[in-house]
Amino acid sequence: MTLNPLLSLDVVELRDRLASGAVRAVEYAKACLDRIAALEPEIQAWAYLDGDHVIAQARALDARRQSGMPVGPLHGLPVGLKDVIDTAHMPTENGTPLDAGRVPTEDAVIVAKLKAAGAIIMGKTVSTEMAFMQPSKTRNPHNTSHTPGGSSSGSAAAVAAAMVPLAVGTQTGGSVIRPASFCGVVGFKPTFGAIPRTGVLAQSPSLDTIGVFARSIEGAALIAEILFGYDARDVATTPQPTPRLLATAMTAPLVTPTLAFVRQPQFDTIADDDTIMAFRELTAVLGEQCFEAPLPKAFDDAADLRGQIHLAEMAKCYYAYEKRGRDQLSPQIQEAMDKGNKVLARDYLAALDWRDLYNVALDEVFQRCDAIITPAAPGAAPGRLDTTGNPVFNGLWTLCGTPAITLPLLWAENGLPMGVQLVGRPGDDARLLRTAHWLVNHVTNSETEGAPS
């Protein structure tokens, strides 16, 4: 299918054209709907889509602009929302038959923020069952016999297939970074607590993080900046000024960034040959701007510790679902609930303590670099549909609450994308985005210089 030129526009340029009226919101929304109509039977990224409602929103936004009223920073930009994020008068079914037909009466905080910024709520993207590990119906746009990842499968696939320029997901283990890597888009998981979660399905409150998808760093920064903020109902958030994510991301660093290559626990046994070779070449391109930073032995236990927190809290958060209909939950969730119920309070509290200890150790690394560089996944998307892939290279950063972003810079031998994951110090989200922007330009320029004339 030939791509409508509007759908290939950089999101910042698109934002400016929509704001000026050079592109009408209705015109762009129709282009997105046409793209969805053509590809959705194959990709299956949407849990709910009402084209008439999309056009109604676009017309109202066009009328507002034409009347001379001020427009928001996301004016006319369609956004896909993972189907665990409450939307008033629009189904939010959390990927489970136990919530079939559920229609919230109130928007999640982030949905209200998007509407206030002038975004078009395009619809609900597919989530795995209750944002856990059971694969969804969504397919990878690069090869539909391969998984798109999870649990934010629909959000990543919708952006990768150019159905929408922006989408929102959640991460408790690796559910933003991994599908972004598999689908070849930018996935940004901010610092824990940067974006309020009120109105979003709670799975593990100590880990749950809102993240975003875009086809560029600028797009991720644009939408994330709107979502950042304090909400008194979410104890993970704190009152503080919103960082200037987009402006900082687009600013060249005063000093050339330095990156620390971290071989995460299990790297040598789980990373596939494509990943090992690609990172060997990437670190060689970076040269003196990259050094290897080994992690202390204590990090070998991080996956198990994160798992104890995750499953213990999941058993508590999903208890009401279990009581309503355990037999309607997948074997994966039933098994996870059973494991969570067996975690001792002593072990759960000790696991929470380890997060602070890990961050102390990581701070020593961050004192010597601008960001950590590491794979986003062990390899490209597995050629199976009965798995969402392995989140082993994402969970540590979720546990520690560090911001992370994956960049579609690498390709496997089979032609599928592989993400480069950058990790920053907690609270340094803007700096991380700026470093990511530098890295993309640096790698692109290196490839251009190395190309035959």
N, C-alpha and C positions, 0 to 999 in steps of 0.2 A: 504493500500500500504506500502510495506517495505521501510524504509528510507535508501537511499544510505549513507553508513558511511561517505562519504565526506561531506554530507550536515549537519551532526551532529557535525562537528569539531568546536571548539571554534574559533572565528574569528581571534584572534591574532595568534593562532597556524596555522590556514589556511593561513594567510598572510605570515608567515615565510616559510611555505612549498611551496607556490607559488613562493616566491622570490628565494628560493634555487633551484627550479626545481623538488623538490620531488613530487609535484603535478603540472601538466601542466594546464595552463589556459584553454585550449580547453577541457581537461578532466573534469574540474570543471564546465565549462559553459554547457557542454552537460548534466551533472548531473542535473543542474538547469532546463534546457529545458525539460528534461524527466519528472521532477517533475511537472513542469507547465502543460505539455501535459496531465498528469494523473489527475490533480486536477482542472485545470482551468474551465472545464465545470461545476463544482459544485461551486467553489469559485468565479470565475469571477472577478479576481483582476486586470486584464490588459485591458487598453484602446488601447494599441498598442504594438505589439511584432513582431519582425522580426528575426527569428532564424538564418537565413543565415548571417545577419549583426552581430549578437552576436558572431557567430563562427569566422567570419572574424576578428573582433576585437581581439578575443582570440588568433587566429593564429599570428596576427601581434605582440601581446605582447610576445608570446612564442618565436618568431623569434628574437625579441629585446633582450630578456634575453639570448638566445643561442649565440647571437653574442658578448656577453660580455659587452654590453652597460648597464649603470646603470638603475635600475628599480625603479619605484615610490613606495611610501608608501602604496598605495592601489593596487599594481600590481596584475592584474588578478581577482580582487574582483568584482563580478557583483553588480550593484546598480540599484534599481528601482526608477524612478522619477515620482512624482505626476504630472498628466497631466495639470498642470497650470504653469509648468516650461519650458521655451523655449528651444528647441533642434533644432539645425540647420539640415535641410534636413530630419527631422523626425516630424511627426504630433504633434502638441500641440493644442488641441481643447477645452481646458478649460471646458470640461463637458457640453457644450452647442451646440445646432444645429446651432447657429449663427456663430460659428467658425468651422463648419464642413469642413474638407479639408484644414485647415490652416497649413502651413508648414513654420516655421520661417527660416530666412536666417542667423541668428546669435544665438549662444549658450548663455543662461543665464550665468552670471558670475560664479555661482556655478557649472554649467556643465563644463565650461572650466577648473575649478579647479580640478574637478573629473578626467577629461581626462588627465590633466597634471600629476596627481598622479598615473596614470596607471589603473584606474578603467574601468570596462566594463559597458557601458551604456546599461543595459538590455532591457529597454523599458519604456513605460509610464504606470504608475499605475492609476487606476480609481480614479477620483475625483468626489465628488458630483457636481451638477450644479454650475459652477463658484465659487467653494469652499464655498458654503453656505449650507443651511439646507435640501434641497431636497434629499431624500435618493437615493443612487446609486444602481447599479445592484450587487455590491459586497456582499458576504455573509460571516458570521463569521465562520472561520475554525473550531471552537470548537463545533458549532451547527449551521447549515445553516438556521435554522428558526429564529435565533436571529440576530440583527443588528451588523455589525462590528464597528459601530460608523461613524463619519464623521468629517470633510470633507475629511481627508486623508485616506479614507476607504481602497483603494487598496494597499497603501503602508503598512499599518498595517497588513492587511490580508496576503499579499505576504510574509512578514517576518515571520508571525506566522505559515504559511503553509510550511515554509522552501523552498519556491520558489527562494528566494534570501537571502543572509545574511544581507544585508543592504538596506535601502530605505530612501528617503527624502520626507518630506511633508511640510505643512504650517499650522500655527495656527493664527487665528484672535480672536477666542473665546476660544475653547477647542479642536481644530482639530488635534492636535498631542497627547496630553495627554489622551483624552477620548478614541479614537480608540485603542491606545496602551493598555489601561486598559482593554477594552472589549475583545481584541484579545490575551491578555496575553503575551505581549512583552514589552521591554524597549522603552519608548518614551522620548526623551530629547528635551525640548524647551529651547534654550539658552537665555541669556540676550538679550533684545531688541536691535537690531543694531549690534549684534556680527557677524552675517552672512549677507553679501550683498544680496539684493533682486532684483538687476537689471536683467531684463529679466524674472521676475516672475509676474504673474497676480496681479495687485494691487487692493485690495478690500477696505482696510482701512489703509493708510500709517502710521497712528499713532499707529497701533496695529499689523499689519502683521509681522509675525516672521517665519523664516525658522526653521524647526525642523527635527530630524532624528529618525529612527527606527532601532532597532537591537535586537538580542536575549540575549544580555549581556550588562552590563555597559561598558565593555572594547570596544565592537563593536561600541557603540554610541559615546564614546570618540574618537575612532580612526577616524571615518568619520567626526565628528564635527570639530576636530582640523584642518582637511584639508579645511573645508568650511569657518572657521573664517577668518576675514580680512577686510581690508578697500577697498572701491570702491567710487571714487569721485562722481559717478552718484547716489549714495544712501546717502542722507543726514543724515540718521540714523546711519551710520557707522562713526568711527573716527580712525585716524591713531594711532595704538598702537601695541605693540608686541603681537603675538599670544600666548595665554597661553599653557602650556604643559599639555594638558588635559589628554592624555592617561597615561603618566608617573605619573602624580599626582594621577589619579584615582586608579592606581595599587599600590600606596604607602600607607602603614599603617599610620594612623594619630598618631602623637606623644602623644596626649592626647585623651582619650576616648571621642568621640563626645557626645554632649548634644543636645537633640531635643526638640522643643516646639510644643506640640500638639495644633492645632488651630481648633476650631469648627467654620467653616465659617458660615456666615449668612445663615439661613435656614437649617443648619445641622440637628437640632432636628425635623424638619418637613418634610424634603425631603429624608434624608439618610434612607435606608431601614434597616430592622432588621439584615440582614446578615452583613451589613457594620458597624452598631453600635456595634454588638457583636464582630466582628473581630477586630475593633480598641480598644475595651475594653481589649481584650486579648493581643493585640500587645503592648499597653502601659504598661500593667502589666509585660510583658516579658522585656521591656526596663527598668522598675523600676525607680531607681534614675536618670537614664540617660534621663528621659523624664519628662517634667512638662507641665501643661496646661497654655496657654497664651490667655486670652480673648482679643478679638479685641474691640476697642472703638465702641460706638453706630453708629458713622458716617459711618462705613463700611457697614451698612445695605443698604446704597444707592449706593454702588459700582456697582452692576449689572445694575441698571438703567443708571448710568453715563457712564459706558462702552458702553451700548447700544446706547446712544445718539451719542457718538463719532463714533461708528461703522456704524450706519445707515446713519448718515449725510455724512460721507466720502464715504460710499458705493453708495449713491445716486449720488454723484459727479463722482466717478470713473466708475460707470456702466451706466452713462448717454448716452454714445455713443451706447451701446448695446440696451438701451431702445428705442432710436431713430430709430435704424435699424430694430427692430422687437419686440416690447413689447409683442405681442401676442405669441412669441416663448419662453418667459420667464415663469418659473413656477409661480403659485400663491404665493408661499413663497417669491420669489424674488420681484415680483410686489408689494406685501404688504410691504416688507421691504423698497423698494424704495419710496413708498408713505409716509411711516413713516419718512424716512430720509429727505424727502423734507419739512416736517413740523417742523423739529428741528430748533429752533431759533438760530441765530448766538450767541446771548448772552448765551444761555444754552450750546451750543457746546463749546465755549471758557471757560466757567466756569467748564465744565466737565474735560477739559484738565488740568486746574489748580489743580483740586482735586487729580490727579495722584501724583503730588509732595507732597501734604499733606499726602496722604496715605503712601507714602514711608518714610516720616519722622516718622510716627507712627510705621511702620514696623521695622525701624532701631532700635527702642528701644527694640523690640523683638530680633532682630538679635544680639544685644549686649550681650544677655544672652544665646545664643545657636549657634550651628553650622548650623542648618537648621530647618525649620518648617516642621512638618509632618502632613498630612491631607489626606482625601480620594481623589482619582482621579476622582471619579464619585459617584453618590448616591447609586449605587449598581452594580451588574453585568449587562451585556448587556441585554436590554429588549428583550423579546421574540416576537418581532414584526419587520416587515421590512418596515413599513411606518414611521419610525422615526430613527434619528441618535443618540438618547439619549439626556440627559440633560447636558449641559456644565456648570451648575451653580457653580461647584467647581473648575472651571478652569479660568473663566473670570477675576477674581480679579488679578490673577498673570499675565495674559496677559496685563491687564490695567496698572499694576505697572511696567511691563517690567522685572520682576524678572526671573531668570532661574528656571526651574522646570523639574523634572524627575519623571516618574512613573515606579514602580518596580512591577513585577508580583509575589507578595508574598502571596496573599490571595486567597481564593476560596469560592464561594457561596455554599449554600446547594445543588443547582442543578448541581454542578460540573463545573461551568463557572468561569473564572479568575476574580479577582478584584485587581485593582492597588493601591499601596501605593504611594502617591505623596509627594515628598520632594521638598521644595522650598528654594532657597538661596538668599542671598543679591545680588543685581545687580552688575555684574562684577566678582562675586565669583564663576564662573562656575566650575573651577577646584576643588575648595574646596567642592562644592556640589557633584561632581562626586565621590570624595574620601569618603565623608560621606555616600553616597549611597552604595558604595562598602563595607564599614564597616557594614552598616545596613544589607545588604544581608548576609554577613558572620555571623553576630551576630545572626540573626534570624535562619539561617540554623543550626548553632552550637547548639542553644537552642533547636531546634526541635530534633536534634540528641541525645542530652543529655537526653531529656525527653522521648525518645522512649523506649519501653520495650526491655529488653535484651533477 
